[in-house]
């Protein structure tokens, strides 16, 4: 499938798994992850990770060449296995069921390999009258973040590996983010913390002071599966 003229179609997912289903879930999802990129021409990325504070709460981020790429993914044998498994009383009761955010990214479509990283998922609901100002701040934030070394240690390399975002396919003025940072310490947060100490982040904090959101921002941190 050609990527010409097509924006990356992305999905962020959050869910919690019952403790007695954890091992079966991990075995299956790792197998699906390993099969998705090599066997699906339209698959660009498939990230799976666990919440840094809440065991058995997991996040997924996947990207495909256009929405048709995602639909093709759902018809693959490995995706069908997931759909069958996930309907078998997998999720924790009281809010553990999956939540999905679909969006078209503003970035270039490219294959991203499975890698170890510290990730951040963010949901921001922006006031309509501040939409353009928000987008200007975010574009500059993205441009300054991607593939820049934000560490004083040259050996760390580019700590910000990925900074992608897009507007929700279903809710106007709701923006979804996926960020990934190099893991250089046991906790995995060094890259993200360095990012938060940059002048870029100061600009973001200045924007936050004008009360730009209709709802409180949602921020989730997770480390990818090993």
FENHUTA-V909706 format. One line per field, one symbol per residue. phi: phi as a letter, one per 20 degrees, with the letter a starting at -180 (. if undefined). psi: psi as a letter, one per 40 degrees, with the letter a starting at -180 (. if undefined). burial: I if it has 24 or more other ideal C-beta (glycine too) atoms within 12 Angstrom, else O. Layout:
BEGIN
phi: ???
psi: ???
burial: ???
END
This chain:
BEGIN
phi: .fefmdefecbdccacdfgfdgffffffffffgfefffddgeedabdcbdgfdcgmdcccccccfmffffffffefgfffffffffeeleeffmoeffdccdaefeeffbfdffbeaedcdcccdefgfdgffgffffgffffeefldedcfefffmffeebbcbaegfdcgmdddcccccfedbgfnegffffgfeefgfffffffffeledecfgdccdbdffe
psi: hiehehihhihhihihihdeedddddddddddddddddehdehdihhhiihedhiehiiihiiihidddddddeeidddddddddeegfdiiifeeiihhhhihieiihihhihihihihhihhhihdeedddddddddddddedhfihfiehdedahdhdhgiiihhddhiehhhihihihheiddeeddddddeeiddddddddddeegeieihihhhhihii.
burial: OOIOOOIIIIIIIIIIIIOOIOOOIIOIIOOIIOOIIOOIOIIIIIIIIIIIOOOIIIIIIIIIIIIOIIOOIIOIOIIOOIOOOIOOOIIIOOOIOIIOIIIIIIIOIOOIOIIOIIIIIIIIIIOOOOOOOIOOIIOOIIOOIIOIIIIOOOOOOIIIIIIIIIIIOOOOIIIIIIIIIIIIOOOIIIIIOIIIOIOIIOOIOOIOOOOIIOOOIOOIIIIIIO
END
